[in-house]
Amino acid sequence: MSFRGINTTVIQIRRQVFTEVARMAYANVKGEQANHLMRKIPYTIIPGEEGKLRKDIFLERAIVEERVRLAMGLPTRRMDEHNSVVSGLEDASIADKYYDPPLVNVIKFACNRCPEKLVKVSDLCQGCLAHPCMEVCPKKAITWESGRSTIDQDKCIKCGRCVGVCPYNAIVKTERPCAAACGMGAIHSDELGRAEIDYSKCVSCGQCLVNCPFGAIADKGQIYQLIQGFNRGDRIYALVAPAFINQFPGLASTGKLKAALKAVGFYDVVEVAIGADLCTVDEAHDFLEEVPEKLNFMATSCCPAWSMMAKTAFPDLAKNISMTMTPMVFTARMMKQKDPEARMCFIGPCAAKKLEASRRTVRSDVDFVLTFEELAGIIEAKDIDTSLLEVDEDEALHAASAAGRGFAQSGGVAKAVADKIKEWHPDMEVKIASAQGLAECKKLLMLAKAGKYNGYLLEGMGCPGGCIGGAGTIADPARTAVQLNQYIKKAPFADPEQSPFMSEIHVLKDDPNFEV
C-alpha cells in the first residue's frame, strides 16, 4: 500500500524539501548567495544537534541534501567520491532545463536494505500439535525445533502455503515494499542489499517512491526551473489535470485553485480535460479505422507508463497502442498555437508525465511538469492565505465535458471512447476491458496477445485507481474518487464533441514529426 492521505514523516520531509527549494528559487539569487541558501536547506528541515529520525542527524541531513538535489533536477552524488551539495547548481539555475535520466532515483544511504522476499515464523507460533505448516511445505523447509516451527531459508521457495494454513497467523510473508509496488519487476538488490532500479524495465510510474517507508526513492523535479521562468517574466500557463480534485483542501473550488496558481506566478490556468475531450473523439475515430480490419484490438495511449510498458514488454504489440496524442500534449499544443511565445507547465498526478514531456517530439509543446505534491510545496513557499484569495467563479474551469473529466480514474478513458463510438454507431457493440496497476496491465496484454481480446478497446492505467492514485498525488485515492464523480456531474456538458475546441483537432494533429 502507499501512504497517500496519511501525513507520515516521509511525506512531511518531501513537502518541506519542495517548499524550501521553491523559496530559494523565489529569492532569485545567484552565485555564492544561491550556494548558501542551498546548503542551508538541510539545517532548516532537520534542525538541532541530535538525530530524531535515524538517530544520526548527519545522515538525515545528507539524505535531505540528495532530496534537494533531485527536487532541483540535479543527479544524486556518488558515495565514494567527494562532491559538494551545490555541484551543478549553476547549470540548474536556468528556466530551460529538462530532466536528465534517470528520472526515478534510489538514495542509496537512505535505503533500509529490506529483504527482497522473506517467509518467517514469528513469536506468535504456539507449537501446535497439528503443525500444518510442515505438512504443506513442498520443499520440507519447515522443521520442529525447541517447541516451535523453524524455516530453513536456503530451502524455502517463498510460496506462502505455510502462511495460509497457520491457525495463529504466526507465519508472515514480507517483500521489499518498493519491489512489491513495482509492476515491472524493475527493482532488485545491489551487492550491499540496497534497492537498485533496472532502468531497462522501469517506466517511471513512481509507485516505488510512494511505497518506500524510508523515503529512499525520489524523482527529479523542475520546481527551481519553473520559478526561474517566473522570475524572468515568462508567460507560463498552468495546464491542470482533472485528478486535481481533492488534492488541495484549501482550494476546493476551481476558481480558488485558479486564483492560487496566478498568485504563485502563472499567467493563466487551463483544464487538461479539454485535451481529454479531443483525445476521446480522435481515439474513437482511430478505433473505427483500425479494428478489426488492421488490428486485432486497440489500446488507449493517455497513460505514458502503460504505453511504455506495452512497448517495452510487448514490442510486437506496439502497433496496437493508439497514436492519439495524450490529453497533456493536445492541451499544450493547442495553447502554444494560441500563444506561441508562451510556455506550458503540466500539473498532474504523474511521475511518468515528466518522462513523456522530455521526449524530443513533446518538449517543444510541454516546457515543465509538476506533480500536485510539488505544486503544494510552491503554494506553501509563497505563503498564500487561501482565505484572502479573490475568486471570480466566472473565470473558473468550465470548458471540459463530463467524459473528459472522467479520464482521471480507471475505466474512464475506455468508457468515454466507447460511448462516443456507440453514439456514432448505435448498433455497434464496443467491447472494452481495463486494468489498473502495471502488474494487472501486463496480464491484460498477455491475454490480448493470446487472442482473448480480439475486437476490444483496452485501457491501461499504470497506477492503482488510475490517475487519482498517481505517484504525485497527495490525497487518499478512494476519497478523491468520490469527489471526482461529483465534479464530473457538474461539467457544463456531457458530450466531448460539444467542446468549443473540437474544431482545432485536425490542426493540432498536423505534425509529421509527432510520435506517441
ABEGO torsion letter per residue (X at the ends): XBABGBBBAAAAAAAAAAAAAAAAAAAGBBEAAAAAAAAAAAAAABBEABBAAAGBAAAAAAAAAAAAAAAAGBBBBBAABBBBAABGAAAAABAABBBBOBABBBBAAABAGBBABBBBBBAABAGBAAGAAAAABAAGABBBBGGBBBBBAAABAGAGAAAAABAAGABBBBBBAAAAABAAGABBBBAAGBBBBBAAABAGAGAAAAABAAGABBBBBAAAAAAAAAAAGBBBBBBBBAAABGABAABABAAAAAAAAAAAGBABBBBAAAAAAAAAAAAAAAAAAAOAAABABBBBAABAAAAAAAAAABAAAAAABBABBBAAAAAAAAAAAABAABBBBBBBABAAAAAAAABAAAAAABABBBBAAAAAAAAAAAGBBAAABBBBAAABBAABBAAAAAAABBGAAAAAAAAAAAAABAABBBBBBBBBEAAAAAAAAAAAAAGAABGBBBBBBABBGEAAABAABABBAAAAAAAAAAAAAABABABAAABAAAAAAAAAABBAABBX
